[in-house]
Amino acid sequence: MADDTEQLMIKGISYDVGTEFERNVPTRIVWKLGLVRDELKSISEELNCNAVCLYGTDLQRLSDASEIAMEFGLSVWLQPRIIDVPRAIYLQHLEDAAILAERLRQDGGQIVLNLGCELTLFGRGMLPGFNFGMRSKLLGWKLGRLLLPRANRKLNALLRVAVEKARRHFGGEIIYSSGLWETPEWECFDMVGLNQYRVEENWEVYVPALRSHFRHGKPVVITEFGCGAYEGASRLGPTGHEVVNWRKSPPELSSELKRDENEQAEYIAELLDIYIRENVAGAFVFQYINPVYGYDENARYDLDRVGYGIVRVRCEDSDNSYSSGHREPKKAFHVVSKIYGCS
């Protein structure tokens, strides 16, 4: 265990303003600034965070959420996230976000610009596959692994252009959120950003792999980590949600899973302890709330257990729906609040 004198400088959590995996279909259908304000206030005052990663597609939503987060004294790590678009559209979206980030910075905000997340999967042209789902499946196959050196060369070529465009407009610090399979050239960034999920395959080498990233001589920040709230989720990390059958109406789980909020809470606590002991600069729990994964008393339809939110909400067709303002902290919420409050 980390001792009381060790601490994280950056105590963060991820907050999705709505990401469009399909055009004009954001992952947050309900967008009310009153709800956003309540949630960001909770992040600051109840969860004891000093930073929030605001990510999503719509720049107006990112702007509105950033301004609210700034009111609560939160450092804003702004991550424009646009899915399955050509390189030129990604770069233009990023450039517009850099202009927004600089305006917020000039207004007194503590702003870090994140150029993107796992672009070999979320972007086109680095791995084969027309959409994110196809590329994700490919990554799990031997063929996909064989294609990674080429994909990483293309990633770094894109990131070099992205950094140049971002710095043309934004005067603050810049980071990128890399997947476990990606090897960015960190020389042009201010920090090393890692989506450092612990999964079955890297369980035994997790800490040595984390330590290897300090060789770049820059602060190391965990930009994503977390898991679902069911038995076995801690071994699956970022793939634990892939048991939802979205073709059904309403969506349902394709296999029986025993809800276990303790597993999610313990996973997050263990990794935060590692980050503190290893002198990581900061970490962002993935994630605060995930309304598309609604809670249901019927286990078959309880998508919340496979989502990553540490706050659960109910679907819009239920009593105490998300849009009513009702939300329930899960066990992981209280664990994060305690650790961040003590560090």
N, C-alpha and C positions, 0 to 999 in steps of 0.2 A: 504493500500500500504506500501511496505517496504521503510524505509527512506534511504537517500543517504549514511549513514555511514555503512549500512549492505551490505554484499557481499557474493558471493560464492567464495570459494577458488579454486574449480575445476569447470571450465567453459567448458563443453565438448559437443561433438556430436558423434553419432555412424556413422561408415563408414564400409559398407559391401564390403569385397574384393571378395566375391563370396561364397555362401553357397550352398552345394550340398544336396538338399532334395531328388534328385535322383542321383545315382552314375554317376559321370563325366558330370553332367548337372548343372553347377553353376548358381547362380542367377545373376552373371555378366558374360555374354558371351564375351563381348568386354573387353579386359584387355590390356591397353596400358599404359606404365609407364609415358609417356608424359601427358596423361589425369590425371593419379593419382597424378602426381606432381602438375598440375594446380589446382586440386581440394583440395589437402591438403594445398597448398599455400593460396587458398581462405579461407579455414577453419581457418587458422592462422591469415591472414592479413585482410580479409574482414568480417569474422564472429566473430573475436575477441576471439576465443577459445584459451585456454592454454592446452587443453587435447583432445585426440581423442580416442574413443574405436574402435579399428580395430578388426573386427570379420570376421570369415569365416573358410572354410575347408582346403584350400591348404596352407601349411606352407611356401612354397616359396613366395607366394603372400603376406602372412602376414609379412614375413621377408623384402621383397622389400618395401612394404608400410611403415613399421616401420622405416626403414632407411631413407626414404624420410621425414616422419613426424618429425624425430629427427633433420633433417637439418633445419626445420622451428621452432625448439625450442618447439615442442609440447610434452607433456607428453603422452606416449603411454600406453593405457590400452589394453593389448593383450588378446583376447578371442578366442581360438580355438573352432570352432563350428562344430561338426560332428553329423549327424542326423541318427537315427534309426539303430544304430550298437550295438552289444553285449558289455557288460561291459568291457571285456578285450580289445577290440579295442578302446573304448573310453579312457581307462586308458593309453594305449600305445600312442595314439594321444596326450593326455595331457602331458605325459612325454616328448615326442619329442618337444612339444611347450614350456615346462619349460626349456629345454636345449637351445632352441632358445632365449627365453626371457632372460636367464642369459647371453648369448653371447651379446645381445643388451645392457644389463645393464653394462657389463664389458667394452663395447665400449663407455660408457658415457651417455647412454640414461636413462631418467626417466621412468622406466618401472613398471607397475603394472600387475600382472598376474591374469586374471579372469578364474576360473576353469570351467565355463560353464554358460549356460542360461536355466532356467526352465527345468531342466533335467528330471523331472517327465513326461514332454511332449516330449521333444526332444530325450530322451533316452528310451531304452527298459527295461522292467522288473519291473517297479514301478507301472504303471497303465496298465490295460489290453489294448491290441490293437497292431497290428503288425507294424503300422506306425503312424507318427505324426498326420495325419488327423483323424484317428480313435480315438486316445487318446484325441484330442482336442474336438471332438464331445461328447465323454464320459464325459468329465469334465463339460459340460453344463447340464448333466442329474442328477437327484437325486441319481441314483446309483453311478455315478462317485464321487459325494461328500461324499457318505458313505464310499468309498474306500480310501479317502484321509489320514486318520491316518496311515493306513498300507503303503501307498505310501510314506509318509513322513519318516516313520521309515526306509524304504529301501533307500530313498534319503540320509539320514544322514549316513547310513552305507557306502554308496558309497562315500560320501564327505569326510569321515574320511580317507579312503584309498587314495582318490585323493589328499588331503592336504599333506599327508605323502609323496607321490610320488613327488609332486611338490616341496616341501621344500628340498627334497633330491638333487635337481638340481638348484633351484632358490633361491637367497638370498634376493629378494625384497619383497614387500608387496603383499598379496594374498587376493582376494575377490571372491564372487560368485554372480550371478544375479538371485535373487529368484522371482518366480511368486507370485501373491497375495495369492494363495492357499497353498504356501509352507512354512514350518517352519524349516529352517536350524538351526543347532546348531552353533551359531556364535562364540563360545568360541575359536575355532581353526582358525578363520580368523582375519585379521588385521582390517577389516572394515565390516560394514553391507551394503550389496548391494541389492537394491530393484528395480524391474521393477514395478514402482508405478503408473500404469495407473489409471486415474480417469474415472469411467464408471457410468452408470445409477445406478447400484446396490450399489455402495459405495459413491455416491455423497455427502450424508449428513454426513457420518462418515469419510470422507477422511482425514481430518486434525487430528482428534483424533487417527486414525489408524496409521498415520505417526508418531505421537509423541510417540506411544507405543514402537517404535523400538529404542528409545534412552535409554531404560532401560538396554541395553546390555553394556553400557559404552564405546562404540566404535564410531568412526566417521560414520555417515550415509550418503551414497551416492546413489542418484537415478541413477541407471544404464540404465534405459530406461523410456521414457514417450513421448507421442505424439499422433496424430490422423490424419485422412485423411482431405481432403480439400473439403468437401461437407456438405450440411445441414444435421444435425443429427450425424455427425461423432464424435463429442466431447462426445456423450453419449455412444459410442461403443468402443472407445479406440483401443485396440489391435485386435479386431474382425472386425473392419470396412472395411477390405479388402476382406471379405469373400463373396462378391457379384460378383466376377469375375467368368465367365464361361470359364475355361481354356480348355474345350473340344472343343470349337469352334475355327475355324481358319479363321481370327485372333481372339484371345480372346476378349470377350465383356462383358459388364456389364449386369447382369441378372435382374436389376431393374433400373428405371429412378432415377437419383440422380442429384440434382442441385449443380453445382460447387459453392463452397463458401470458398475462401482462407481466408476470415476474420475469419471464425469459427476456422480453424486450428491455425491461428496466435493468436487469443484471448485465445484459450485453452492453448497454450504453454506459453503465457505471464502470464496468471493467475497462472499457476502452478509454474513457476519460481518465481513469487512474493511470493507464499506460501513458497517455499523452502528457499528463502532468509530470510523471517520473522521467520521461524522455525529453523534457524541456521543449516540447512543441509550443510554438508561439500562440496557437489558438485552435479552436475546433468549432464546427457548426453541426449540431445534431440535425439529422434529416428525419422528420421535419415537424413543425408545430402542429399544423392542422391540415386535413386532407378530405374536404367535404365530398368528393366524388366516391370515396370509400366510406359509405355510411354504415352506422351501427344498426344492427337488427337483433331482436331477441331470438329469432329463428336462425340457428347456426348456419343454415344453408345459404342465407342471404346476408350474413354478417360480414360485409367486405372490410369493415374496420380492422378486423383481426389480421388481415394480410396487408393493410396499408402501413405507412411508416409514421403516421401522426402520433404525437404523444398526448393529444387531446382528441377525444372522440365526439362525433356529431351524428345526428340522425338525418335520414333522408327527408326530402321535402314533402313526401306523401305521408309522413308519420306525425304523431303528436310530438311537440317540442322539437320541431324541425330546425335545421341549421339557420335558416333565415330569421327565425324567431329570436335568435341570440342565445339559444340554449347550447351549452357545451359542457363536457365532462372531462376533467383532467384524468389521465390514466396514471398508473403507478410510475411510469417512466418520467412523467412530468414532475412529480414530487422528488424523485431521485436527482434529476437535473437541477431543480431549484435548490436543493440542499448542497450539492457539490459546487455549483456556481456561487451560491451565497457564502460558502466557506473559503473559496479560493480567491 
